[in-house]
Amino acid sequence: MDIENTSTQQIISIRNAQKEFFATGATLDIKFRKTMLRKMLDAMDKWEKPLADALWTDLHKSYEEAYMTEISIVKSELRSHLGNIRKWARRKKVCSPLKLFPSRSYIVKEPLGNALIISPWNYPVQLLLNPLVGAISSGCTAVLKPSPYVPHVSEVIAKMIEETFDSRYIAVVQGHRDVNTALLEQRWDIIFFTGSPALAKTVMTAAAQHLTPVVLELGGKSPCIIDKTADIEVAAKRLAWGKTLNSGQTCIAPDYILIHKDVKDKFVKAFAEKAGELHGQDIARDRHYVRMVNDKAFERVTGYFKDGDIVYGGRADAKTRFIEPTIIENMSLDSPVMTEEIFGPVFPMITIGDDSFRDTVISFVTSREKPLAFYYFGKESDGWDIIRHTSSGGGCINDVIMHIANENIPFGGVGNSGMGRYHKKESFEAFSHTRSIVATGTWIDLPFRYMPYKMFSLVKKLL
């Protein structure tokens, strides 16, 4: 299935129409925003099956996984915003120092304006529509650009949005990178991009031309530390789940393992057992096991096999784009599998000795780009110690992935793994400008601030 490119002229027309609509002030009304959020929630119910079917067609993603990792997350975000938007948007009075008497000070939230949201293919529903919730909640308009690599999902989303919203308010444009180029040539009030660090540099370069703020949700090589104090059975099960979820095509998937030498063999054996328990002994037959998104991704990920020695897995089928979860070791640290984000079910593993484990882990992680996620398995206090000496967008101790499931904590990257954050209130904040206003009474006009600064010695004490 081919996606038809939206023409540059259509993009300009949509952008201008949304600019005019925003200028009417219609989106400033909280009632309007709540109505739009309810319409979107109703649309998620109505289009749930078509979305799930499209995810199966494009990614071989089961309904259960589609609901848990995509649809339910958007619905939860919508309900959260509906319950809190009035509180988040309310004008807040803050304390004014004596030197400002008789003034009152306020913090006001206002929408940034016209938003552009560009999403990737790996979680094509969640990563496009979750930011949209924040845009609607804050009072922005939005142009959505889904990925062409999941054409059935992109088509369903386009139909859903077209049926639900006026294109002057929310619209979808389709196409490949030339469409991205045309979009980025326009002036936006905020760009929300989820994708690779390489493409993020293109987005930032374009945004810089108009001094447009950006939120960048990227990725990177998220480390997984397995200490000798880890519960290996639990670690193996959670890592087998986290690495095979969406077949490893997750921005916060554990990318590589740093493991204590005393537990390496036990872990490899347990990982094989847990992968079999999750997906059956013939993993290729499991309907819950997602496939690579396209042939290019399949070839790239299977290419990592040659970078080291396979200690578990290694089966692959080009026809169905199936890749078995695979652990490899004895890789060169400058090999592709250790320098590129894997984005697939291949797990490079590095064994570390006893005496230097903590220091080696910290040195290894901090010598590389800051990852989107950091995972530690072992004694919790040791995990906190290593976390304190490293940096990442987020992470877990004795778990993986699950920090994204709590909408009460922000999600975002740092450094090479992104900037800005979202989820729940943070999504509202991402698309809002925080405006500071001082309102001063006229019933008295103290002379101290005016030239020639009489009684300066007293004023100096107040400052």
Buried (B, 14 or more C-beta within 10 A) or exposed (E): EEBEBBEBEBBEEBBEBBBEBBEEEBBEEBEBBBEBBEBBBEBBEEBBEBBBBBBBBBBBBBBEBBBEBBBBBBBBBBBBBBEBBEEBBEEEEEEBEEEBBEEBBBEBBEBBBBBBBBBBBBBBBBBBBBBBBBBBBBBBBBBBBBBBBBBBBBBBBBEBBEEBBBBBBBBBBBBEEEBBEBBBEBBBBBBBBBBBBEBBEBBBEBBEEBEBBBBBBBBBBBBBBBBBBBEBEBBBBBBBBBBBBBBBBBBBBBBBBBBBEBBBEBBBEBBBBBBEEBBBEEBBEBBBBBBBBBEEBBEBBBEBBEBBEBBBBBEBEEEEBBBBBBBBBEBEEEBBBBEBBBBBBBBBBBBBEEEEBBEBBBEBBEEBBBBBBBBBBBBEEBBEBBBEBBBBBBBBBBBBBEBBEEBEEBBBBBBBBBBBBBBBBBBBBBBBBEEEEEEEEEEEEEEEEEEEEEEEEEBEEEE
